[in-house]
Structure formats: C-alpha cells, structure tokens
Amino acid sequence: MKHNHISMKIGNKRNLVELLIATGPRTRASLSRESGLVPSAVTRLIRELMEDGIISVIQYEEKSEPGRKGEVLSLSEKPVAAIFDIGVTKTSLGVAFLNGKIDLVPSFNTPETPQEFFRLAREKVSVMRSVYDFQMVSFSVPGIVNCETREIILAPNLGWYNVRIDELFNGDFDILADNEANLSMLAEARYATDLAGVDNAVFVIVREGVGTGAMIDGKVVRGNSFSVGEFGHMVVSIDSEQSCHCGSKGCWELYASIRWANQEYGLLNGNNHIDKFEELLNMAKLGDERAKSILSNHAYNVAIGVTNIVNALNPEFVIVGGSLSSAPDWYFAKVDEVVKSRALKMATKQLRIRPTIFTEPSSNLVGAAVYAIEKYLDKVINTDH
C-alpha cells in the first residue's frame, strides 16, 4: 500500500511538471483544474517540488477583483547540464537549464581524435562550471551510441570507434550520450506543438552524413544494439561501387548528405562542408539556376530514402533538419511531392513532411538538453520525501 502511495505521488508530481512544460507558467488553481487533482494535493506537491528546486514563482497573476493574487509557477531557471553537439567539423555547446533555456558558449573546431576532443571538452566544462552549478554533461553524437555504457560504438564520419566516454572524460559528472537524430526527435517531441498527441514520427538529420531518429508508440526507439534509425546506411543503389564510411556501398548517405550536393556543384566558399552547403543554399535563394538544379536533385535523393522509411515505419510525421533546416520551402515541397508519388498510398494518407522547428541552437543541441532535463527530473522526483 505504501509503495502504491509513493508511486501515485511520484506520478502526480511528474504530471504537474509535464503540464508546466507543455502549457507554460500556471497558477496552482489552473494546475488543479487541468490535472484533475484537488487543490490541497496540488499545494502539497508544489511545495515539495519547490523545496527540490524544480518549480519556482516567477510572478503574480493580474487580478481585477480584490483578494490575494495567485502565484504564477514555472520550472526553475536552474542549470542542469553542459551540452555538446559534436559535429564532424564543428562542435556547438552550451548550458541547459531546467526551464528549457540554453546559454550558448562559443563553438570550436572538432578535433580529429576522441582523446583530443574530450580533453578539450573537459576544459570547456571546467570554464562553464566556474559560472554555473551543474552535475551533468550531455553529448549529441553523429553515430551509434550505447546510451547505457556511454560508449560511441561507431561514428564513421568522425572515424571514431568503440570510444568509452567515461574513460576519456572522467570527473564528478553524470555523463549522458545519444545519437544526434534520436536527440533531435526528443527535442521535437518536447517542443513542437503539432506533435502533441502524435505517437509515430521520424526525424531525418542531414549533415556530412544522414541519420534518423524514430519515435514509435510515443517513445524514441534504439534497439538491442542501439542501431535503430541508421537508415542513412540502407542501400539505395544496388550496383553502386561507391564506398561509404560505414564500409558498405551504395548507401543513402552517399546521395543525400550535403557532401553529395557540394561535390556536384564544385567550387564553393567555406572551410568545411557545412559552410559550403550554406553557400550553395544562399546561391539558390539568390536565383543561381545551377545551384537550384542541384538542390532539386538533392531533394529527390532525400525523398527516395524518406519513401523507404515511410513504407517501413508508417510515421505520421517526417521532420527534416540538420543543414537542411534553412532550405527554401520549395525544397521540402519537392521532397513531399516525390515521397507521396512513390510511397504506399495508405502510408502517405495522413503523412506530413516538414522542416525542423529548430535552427539556432540546433535540434540535436536542444535534444541533448531535453535528455539531461528528463534524467534530472527522473532522479529528483523519484526520490521520495
């Protein structure tokens, strides 16, 4: 009986927190109405959540009639984690707060070796920690990650294999790590209003490589060996002799990554593929017909892979991000057109394809923050008073 009571209280606390995340700041009275909990229960639970530093008063509601003004409650602006988006050429980073705020820190060029990367990451965290009090570090990785052991199993575009993060990044931190597309899917599920009530969606991230994060029945799935969503390495050209970083040939990534578009165009300004692709996008927006033609072909290549994903997983949404976050509307219209002309009709009946809602910070950096916030809330709320 006591166990049931504790479980119910933990569940009710989490429901109140989820309401604040989903709907924004609320008074106790509105939380009581929306949660279905009696006011006295809400008052007790909110008191405990405030004692834990999870919820705080941010203002008092405006009232025209006499009487005590209600306190408006929100998740606290409490630093939770240092967050890293490890890119093939550039790493973005910042500090994540419990209320969803992110303070960005200047990015740095990604070192070639994991040893040098995590040495530099430790230095960055040390500097951030001199200003912010946090106990977690959360990494977004362009590859397959064992989330339980924090091992980067395979990050082919980085050339990193079997990297134990906790051996290279030791210290008094809780370390979190996951694939960049999984984290992007987490970010969209948390903050995109059109995904409210949606159980099945896929996030396609296109940068130097191509990755996908799949949400099935409301949960991001990873698989027995954490390789669910590696659609970037499905073979789309059976007779291709072109080798992929993963060791196979004819992978979707070879035709849908930004490398393909950049190489098709040729000479572009920029120090890396991300900068060059941004230049290609800008040229297309300014009316360069060759740039537009290559982007149109690239949209077709992306759509072929998305077609296979739609046929295989039957998602309600396909969200496209990464370096395509700022692609023009016609690009996504082309993807949508090709997918809906080639995929199974029943699979596209209610399908929506759109760009990510995130540009800066990136979807995967926001996802690294969401991942850390979720772990923090689980840890604190599940500790009964």
NORNOR-V717653 format. One record per helix or strand of 3 or more residues. SS is the DSSP state (a for helix, b for strand). FROM is the first residue (numbers start at 1). LEN is the number of residues. Records with the same first field share a line. If there is no record, write none. Layout:
# NORNOR-V717653
SS->FROM-LEN  FROM-LEN
This chain:
# NORNOR-V717653
a->2-22  28-8  39-13  114-16  165-4  180-12  193-3  231-3  253-4  258-8  273-13  289-25  329-14  345-4  363-19
b->55-6  71-5  79-8  90-8  102-8  136-6  144-3  151-5  160-5  174-6  201-6  210-7  317-6  352-4
